[in-house]
Amino acid sequence: MALLNTPAELKQYVSLDVSQVPPALALALREVENTTLALMLGKDLRAWLQAQYDAPDFSPTADSLAAELLRRVQRPIARLGVAAGLAEHQVSIDNTGIHILTTETSKTAFQWQTNQLRTQLEQRGQGDLDALVQWLEENRDASDELRAWAASEAGQRHRRELFTSTADFQQYENISAARPVFLALGPVRRRLEAFELARVLGPDLLQELREQVRARNLSLDNQHLLRTYVLPALASLTVGHAIVELGLKLTGDGIELMVARLDDSNSKEADAGLDQLMAKRSLEALATGARYLRQLTRYLDRTASATRFAPYFHSAAYTAPAPPAARALTAKTFRFC
């Protein structure tokens, strides 16, 4: 079974002129659901939603929790599925080979039109995935099923690091609110957490922050610490380190250069001087991140105590503030004549 089956459902999210779901698109829709959405929902929530969807009296347009969740799930399935199936949908394969359809009244779209449509659908679909996770988080106490999701591996997967969403990262560094970019930056963020933040915060305070983020119960002090110092520093350092790293892509054929001017004239041609611009941007981001770390250290050294930021206070990272310099007292001498 699947969570999106009919042309009418598909047409709610993608503009199509079809009376039935084309085979190539049906395969792609199922693939997206069985990989991306299954991972996000988890086995139990997906099974519950499937049972609701298959019930004879279920209405996808109803004002119910299950119907709302279904609509939010169908949206990325439709857009990402159609984007993934476009290439296969444009051709037909039979015993004589691969063919395209061209008649007196219709012909296959130009490549640039196909590319633009695929990009648009992928961008919208990725945004739909972010919106789905946000909705699940906001409604995690609305039912037993959503509470179980929040405590499950699927509900905890995006909370295994200090940054939990694309929107959070976007507050500090502009990545055009792109979920694929946020995910691609994940390995860099996690390394910086383990090395740079652990050095500044101390391993115990870093672990406390991680646990509270995972459990969704940040204390007011730790929330302020994250929003004011830790997340801005981590975002800037991530961009600074990732500019060079993401410029190269490891593939099955070797290492590919990923620096390009993305237009329809030549998508693989890099602009002159781009290496200098990249180096400058990287250095600026690293410098910004370093400044935030220095501010973080000064703030913790000034405010930490046995009861406030105690893990930091008892760690080797803590440095007691220097006592204020003693003021020299000078005696005044008066002479009476």
Helices and strands as residue ranges (DSSP letters): H 7-11, H 23-32, I 33-37, H 38-54, H 65-89, E 91-94, E 97-100, H 111-138, H 144-151, H 153-156, G 157-159, H 166-170, H 179-184, H 186-192, I 193-197, H 198-201, H 203-215, H 220-225, I 226-230, H 231-245, E 248-251, E 254-257, H 274-303, H 310-313
